[in-house]
Amino acid sequence: MISKVGIIGEGKMGTGIFNYLLDFNYELVWICSPVADTEKINRQFGKKIKRSLDAGIIDQSRFDKLIQTHISKNPGDLHDCDLVIEAIPEIAAVKKELFLTLDHLVKPGAIFTSNSSSINPSEITPPGDRGFQFSCLHFFYPVQLKNIAEINTTKKTNGSTVIALESFLQSIQRHFITLDERNSFVLNKIFLDIQNEAYLIVKADHCSVPQMDHLVRQTLFSFGIFDFCDSVGIDTMLASVTNYTRDYPHRDYYASFIAGLNKLVMEGKFGIKSQEGFYKYPMEEVLINDFPASDSIAEHLRQTWLSASKRFAAQTHLPIEDMNRAIKEYFGTENGPFG
């Protein structure tokens, strides 16, 4: 029975998960990093729920419960949580150290999860019995808009943990797919094939970055390839793509994309958060000209999407209906690759 949930991390994902869970009947504890201004965060949170009360969005009883939400920098405040969701940067050693610390602070029956988008749970699982109650619980960015999550399990994750996490996701009205870590992060891996193809096309001077993003938004998805990278963070993208392809037998195929991301990181260009990535920010509106190969490029990317979707659907052995719904939610499309 999950009634008290802890969230660790005040970045985009941690903040997004926290704000999303506010709409549901859970007691929340939000643990921020040592450098976070928790006094400011608490003030902003108080103002937010007071506005909701004044606007009639929540009633007095809901306000009285929300105002007790605990926001701090002390991991020990998670001691009686039933579920802990970690959402800190994608650095395996840091995540592993965090969970080792939490293992001594949080009650034995609590489930530990990582929102990691690229690190397999077995790499960061604390030793001992806690491994039976450990999994990745991967929400997607932006949390409010992507109605899909992945549960990625290890060989040790027990059935009761999976059932509890699936019940939790159902209670917060979130679609999900459950995968073992051999097939983890499958939706991001599908997108990686499209990202890689788009990068190679731009690098070959068949079109510009803005032209590619405009084409993708017009013909495939609601977001572009490169503005997505900038939004997530180039450093986060680099870590994720490196992890995904680490054991790929055809890793060289992604080498150019990885090198391009690495070059931007080395130049201090992390995307929106540093004001420059594939684009400069604030982004100026530019006229996007048509280009001769646009139709063929759009069709090529569509076929890449279909091919990757079919390949990973076969690999995961997920029911086609579940896979198709997950892909539609992830890419924001009316139809999935399977109808």
Summary of the structure (lengths in Angstrom):
residues: 339
radius of gyration: 20.7
end to end distance: 36.7
largest distance: 61.8
contacts: 1046
relative contact order: 0.10
helix: 53%
strand: 12%
